[in-house]
Amino acid sequence: MTEFFHMGGYGAYVWSAYGIALVILLINLIQARRCQRRVEKTLANRV
C-alpha cells in the first residue's frame, strides 16, 4: 500500500494534482450553485 501512495517517487506530484483538481471542481460546483440561487431569486422577484 505504501508503494501505491509513493507511486515510484512521483506520488507527491500525482496526489497534489488530484488535490488541486478536486479543489477546482468543488469551487466550480459551489459557484454554480450560488449563481443558480441568485438567478432563481431574481426570477422570483420579477414574477
Backbone hydrogen bonds, N-H to C=O, Kabsch-Sander energy under -0.5 kcal/mol:
donor,donor_aa,acceptor,acceptor_aa,energy
5,F,1,M,-1.8
6,H,2,T,-2.1
7,M,3,E,-2.5
9,G,6,H,-0.8
10,Y,7,M,-1.5
11,G,6,H,-2.3
14,V,10,Y,-2.5
15,W,11,G,-3.0
16,S,12,A,-1.7
17,A,13,Y,-1.9
18,Y,14,V,-2.2
19,G,15,W,-2.4
20,I,16,S,-2.7
21,A,17,A,-2.4
22,L,18,Y,-2.4
23,V,19,G,-2.3
24,I,20,I,-2.5
25,L,21,A,-2.4
26,L,22,L,-2.4
27,I,23,V,-2.5
28,N,24,I,-2.4
29,L,25,L,-2.2
30,I,26,L,-2.6
31,Q,27,I,-2.6
32,A,28,N,-2.1
33,R,29,L,-2.2
34,R,30,I,-2.3
35,C,31,Q,-2.4
36,Q,32,A,-2.4
37,R,33,R,-2.4
38,R,34,R,-2.3
39,V,35,C,-2.5
40,E,36,Q,-2.5
41,K,37,R,-2.3
42,T,38,R,-2.2
43,L,39,V,-2.7
44,A,40,E,-2.3
45,N,41,K,-2.1
46,R,42,T,-1.5
47,V,43,L,-1.4
